[in-house]
Amino acid sequence: MKIVVLDGYTLNPGDLSWDGIKQLGECTVYDRTPPEKTVERAKGAEAGFTNKVFFDKEVISRLPGLKFIGVLATGYNVVDLEAAGKAGIVVTNIPAYSTASVAQMVFSHILHLVQNVSKHAESVRKGEWTNCIDFSYHITSQTELAGKTLGIIGFGQIGQAVASVGLAFGMKIIFNNRSKKETGLEAAQVSLDTLLAESDFISINCPLTEENAGFINKAAIGKMKTSAILINTGRGALINEADLAEALNSGRIAGAGLDVLSTEPPRPDNPLLKAKNCHITPHIAWATTEARKRLMDIATANLKAFMDGTPQNVVN
């Protein structure tokens, strides 16, 4: 089998191995593939792996030999599933590989915003503790998480993992989800309006759909506490970025921790890049070594299962 990996760098910048996939066939790995090179590089391949390279209707129509598309992520909006289905192409994704890592990033942002460890460490490095007349000082307020309300939007595996960590910190957990959820966790399902109004911290962990794009907007933010902190490790387009920037700059809410933006990499004029108390990481919640290793293993298993005639994690 001829196999092509079109954009392998973010999954494996050099600290993992492609050997598992290479054992399944003749495999070529490209770090990155510009759109105009997709067909040229995938031509003749029976299996193609992609993370962010698009397989739209036109691309699929020009690759008659393609039988398998493995998306190297959980989200699979980079593939036209209808066109793939009509062409007899099996499309797979990688579910649940980064649950623990994303939950960890949610609390990395929360803890960063409430305790400002880096600011205090830099203050000490500058000699400000050495020259202090007191044994202790703080340059920003320090907030305890116990007793605070954490509102989680989207209560799938990641949302529930976030809830479990919050409970360990002694937080009250409320959540909003499209369907009824019975999880056994000490968490109350509430309306979105209730969640927005009552939460001290809001974590967005829902998938992006046509219906909820931009749902965190001026109206939604207006229902939040002025002390609220917003965390987004879901998809950037769930937030109206101009509205959030305005809210942060005006003090309408206290802060935001974002691992995703609507366009990635962001355009230089994205208002959140310079917004007050807005801390942005470059879409790395998924990228721990452990999570990427799981992703690689599942991707390999997906292709092997397809070759064995028992495809798994099929999304079309």
matplotlib code that plots the C-alpha trace (Angstrom):
import matplotlib.pyplot as plt

x = [0.0, 1.2, 0.7, 1.3, 1.3, 0.7, 1.3, 3.1, 5.2, 2.8, 2.2, 5.8, 8.4, 11.1, 10.5, 8.2, 8.5, 6.6, 7.8, 4.4, 2.8, 5.8, 5.6, 2.1, 3.3, 5.4, 5.1, 6.1, 5.9, 5.7, 6.1, 3.7, 1.8, 0.4, -3.0, -1.7, 0.6, -2.1, -3.1, 0.4, 1.7, -1.3, -1.6, -1.2, -1.6, -4.2, -4.1, -3.6, -3.1, -4.0, -4.3, -5.2, -4.7, -8.1, -9.6, -12.5, -14.7, -12.4, -9.3, -11.1, -12.3, -8.7, -7.5, -9.3, -6.9, -7.5, -9.3, -8.6, -8.2, -6.9, -7.5, -4.7, -7.1, -10.5, -12.2, -12.7, -14.1, -11.0, -12.6, -15.8, -17.4, -20.1, -17.7, -15.5, -18.4, -19.5, -15.9, -15.9, -13.2, -13.2, -12.5, -11.3, -10.4, -8.6, -11.1, -10.3, -6.5, -6.0, -8.6, -6.3, -3.9, -6.7, -8.1, -4.6, -4.4, -7.7, -6.3, -3.0, -4.8, -7.0, -4.1, -2.0, -4.8, -5.5, -2.0, 0.3, 3.2, 5.4, 5.0, 6.0, 8.9, 10.2, 9.8, 12.0, 14.5, 14.7, 15.7, 12.4, 12.1, 15.7, 15.1, 11.7, 11.3, 8.6, 9.0, 6.2, 4.5, 2.2, 2.0, -1.4, -4.4, -4.3, -7.5, -8.4, -10.4, -12.1, -15.8, -15.7, -18.2, -16.8, -19.2, -18.4, -20.0, -19.9, -19.9, -18.3, -15.2, -13.1, -15.7, -16.1, -12.3, -12.3, -15.1, -13.1, -10.1, -12.4, -14.0, -10.5, -9.9, -13.1, -15.0, -18.8, -19.4, -22.3, -22.5, -24.5, -24.8, -27.0, -28.4, -29.1, -26.1, -26.0, -22.3, -22.2, -20.1, -21.2, -22.2, -25.5, -26.8, -28.2, -29.3, -26.7, -28.1, -27.8, -24.2, -23.2, -24.7, -23.4, -19.9, -16.7, -14.8, -16.3, -14.5, -15.6, -15.3, -18.0, -17.6, -18.0, -21.2, -23.0, -25.5, -23.1, -20.4, -19.8, -22.2, -19.9, -20.7, -21.6, -25.0, -23.6, -20.7, -23.2, -24.7, -21.4, -20.0, -17.6, -15.1, -15.6, -12.7, -13.3, -11.2, -11.5, -9.7, -12.5, -12.5, -11.7, -14.8, -17.1, -16.2, -16.9, -13.4, -14.1, -16.8, -14.5, -11.6, -14.0, -15.2, -11.7, -10.5, -13.5, -13.3, -16.6, -15.0, -11.8, -9.7, -9.5, -7.2, -7.4, -5.6, -7.5, -8.4, -10.8, -7.9, -4.7, -2.0, -3.8, -3.8, -1.8, -4.9, -6.7, -7.9, -7.4, -3.6, -3.4, -6.5, -6.2, -5.6, -5.9, -3.4, -3.1, -1.3, -0.7, -3.2, -1.0, -3.6, -3.5, 0.3, 1.8, 4.2, 1.9, -1.1, 0.8, 2.1, -1.5, -2.6, 0.2, -0.7, -4.4, -3.7, -1.6, -4.2, -6.9, -5.0, -4.2, -7.9, -8.9, -6.4, -7.7, -11.2, -12.5, -12.2, -12.5, -13.2, -15.0, -16.7, -18.5]
y = [0.0, 3.5, 5.9, 9.6, 11.9, 15.4, 17.5, 15.4, 18.0, 19.1, 15.5, 14.5, 17.3, 14.7, 13.2, 10.3, 7.6, 6.9, 3.3, 1.9, 3.4, 2.7, -1.0, -1.0, 0.1, 2.5, 5.7, 9.3, 11.9, 15.6, 18.1, 20.5, 20.6, 23.8, 23.5, 23.6, 20.6, 18.3, 16.5, 16.2, 14.6, 12.4, 11.2, 7.4, 6.9, 4.5, 6.0, 9.6, 11.1, 14.8, 17.1, 20.4, 19.8, 19.9, 17.1, 18.9, 17.7, 18.9, 17.3, 14.0, 13.9, 14.2, 11.2, 8.2, 5.7, 7.0, 4.5, 5.8, 9.2, 9.2, 12.5, 13.0, 14.7, 14.3, 17.0, 16.0, 19.1, 19.1, 16.3, 16.6, 13.5, 13.3, 13.5, 10.9, 8.6, 8.8, 8.0, 4.9, 6.4, 5.5, 8.4, 7.9, 10.2, 9.9, 10.1, 10.7, 10.7, 14.1, 14.2, 14.4, 16.8, 19.2, 19.2, 19.9, 22.9, 24.2, 24.4, 25.6, 28.7, 29.0, 28.7, 31.1, 33.7, 33.4, 33.2, 34.7, 32.4, 33.7, 37.4, 36.6, 34.4, 37.2, 39.7, 37.5, 37.1, 40.9, 41.0, 42.5, 39.8, 40.2, 44.0, 43.6, 44.7, 42.0, 38.2, 38.0, 40.1, 39.7, 41.9, 40.5, 39.2, 35.5, 33.5, 30.2, 27.9, 25.9, 27.0, 28.8, 27.8, 26.3, 26.2, 23.8, 24.2, 20.8, 17.7, 15.0, 13.2, 16.3, 18.3, 15.6, 15.4, 19.1, 18.6, 15.9, 18.2, 21.0, 18.8, 17.8, 21.5, 21.8, 23.7, 23.6, 22.2, 23.2, 22.3, 22.9, 20.2, 19.7, 16.4, 15.2, 13.8, 11.4, 11.0, 10.1, 13.2, 15.8, 18.3, 20.0, 20.4, 23.9, 26.2, 28.2, 31.5, 30.0, 28.9, 32.3, 34.1, 31.9, 30.8, 32.2, 30.3, 29.2, 26.4, 25.9, 22.2, 21.7, 21.0, 23.7, 23.5, 25.9, 26.6, 27.6, 29.5, 32.8, 32.0, 33.6, 37.2, 40.5, 39.3, 36.2, 38.0, 40.6, 37.8, 36.9, 38.1, 41.0, 38.8, 35.9, 34.2, 32.5, 29.5, 28.1, 24.9, 24.0, 25.9, 29.6, 30.2, 29.5, 33.0, 36.4, 37.6, 41.3, 41.1, 39.3, 41.8, 44.7, 43.0, 42.4, 45.9, 47.5, 45.3, 43.7, 40.3, 39.8, 37.7, 35.0, 32.0, 30.8, 27.9, 28.3, 31.2, 31.5, 31.6, 29.7, 31.1, 34.3, 37.3, 40.2, 42.3, 39.8, 42.1, 39.4, 39.4, 42.8, 42.5, 43.2, 40.2, 37.8, 34.9, 32.9, 29.6, 28.4, 25.5, 23.1, 21.6, 18.4, 18.4, 16.7, 13.9, 11.3, 12.5, 12.7, 9.2, 7.9, 9.8, 8.1, 4.7, 5.1, 6.4, 3.3, 1.0, 2.8, 2.1, -1.5, -2.1, -0.8, -3.0, -6.0, -5.2, -4.2, -0.4, 1.5, 5.1, 5.7, 9.0, 8.7]
z = [0.0, -0.9, 2.1, 2.3, 5.4, 4.2, 7.3, 9.9, 11.7, 14.4, 15.4, 15.1, 15.1, 15.5, 19.0, 17.8, 15.2, 12.0, 12.0, 12.9, 9.8, 7.6, 8.4, 6.7, 3.3, 1.2, 3.2, 2.4, 5.2, 4.5, 7.3, 5.6, 2.4, 0.8, -0.9, -4.4, -3.7, -2.1, -5.3, -6.6, -3.3, -2.7, -6.3, -6.5, -2.7, -1.4, 2.1, 3.1, 6.5, 7.2, 10.1, 8.6, 4.8, 3.2, 1.2, -0.4, -3.2, -5.9, -4.4, -3.8, -7.4, -8.6, -6.5, -7.9, -6.2, -2.7, -0.5, 3.0, 4.7, 8.2, 10.1, 12.6, 15.0, 16.6, 14.5, 10.8, 9.2, 6.9, 4.8, 2.7, 4.1, 1.5, -1.4, 0.3, 0.8, -2.8, -3.9, -1.6, 0.7, 4.4, 6.7, 10.2, 13.1, 16.5, 19.4, 23.0, 22.7, 24.5, 27.1, 30.1, 28.3, 27.4, 31.0, 32.2, 29.9, 31.1, 34.6, 33.5, 32.2, 35.3, 37.7, 35.7, 35.8, 39.5, 40.9, 38.3, 39.2, 36.3, 37.4, 40.9, 39.8, 37.6, 40.4, 42.6, 39.7, 39.6, 43.2, 44.5, 47.2, 48.2, 48.7, 50.4, 54.0, 54.5, 54.4, 51.9, 49.3, 46.3, 43.2, 42.1, 44.0, 44.9, 44.5, 46.0, 43.7, 46.5, 46.7, 43.3, 40.6, 37.4, 34.5, 31.7, 28.3, 26.6, 28.9, 26.8, 27.8, 28.0, 29.9, 32.4, 32.9, 33.5, 36.1, 37.9, 38.3, 39.4, 42.0, 43.3, 43.9, 45.8, 43.2, 42.5, 39.1, 36.8, 33.1, 30.0, 27.3, 24.2, 25.6, 29.0, 30.8, 33.7, 34.7, 38.3, 38.9, 41.5, 38.8, 38.0, 34.5, 34.0, 31.2, 29.3, 30.8, 34.3, 33.7, 32.3, 35.3, 38.1, 37.0, 38.4, 35.7, 32.3, 30.3, 26.7, 25.8, 23.2, 19.5, 16.9, 14.8, 12.4, 15.2, 18.0, 16.0, 17.8, 20.6, 23.2, 22.0, 23.5, 24.7, 26.3, 27.9, 29.3, 31.4, 33.0, 36.3, 36.0, 37.9, 35.5, 33.7, 30.4, 29.2, 25.6, 24.6, 22.2, 18.9, 18.4, 16.2, 19.2, 20.4, 18.7, 19.2, 18.7, 21.4, 23.8, 23.2, 23.9, 27.1, 28.4, 27.5, 29.2, 32.3, 31.6, 32.5, 34.4, 32.0, 29.4, 28.7, 25.1, 23.4, 20.2, 17.8, 14.9, 12.4, 13.2, 13.0, 13.9, 11.7, 13.1, 13.5, 15.7, 18.6, 21.2, 20.7, 22.5, 24.7, 28.4, 30.6, 27.7, 27.7, 24.5, 23.9, 20.4, 20.2, 22.3, 24.7, 22.6, 22.1, 25.2, 24.3, 25.8, 23.9, 20.6, 21.1, 21.7, 18.5, 16.5, 17.9, 17.1, 13.6, 12.9, 14.3, 12.2, 9.0, 10.0, 10.8, 7.4, 5.7, 7.6, 6.5, 9.9, 9.9, 13.2, 14.2, 10.9, 10.7, 7.3]

ax = plt.figure().add_subplot(projection="3d")
ax.plot(x, y, z, "-o")
ax.set_aspect("equal")
plt.show()
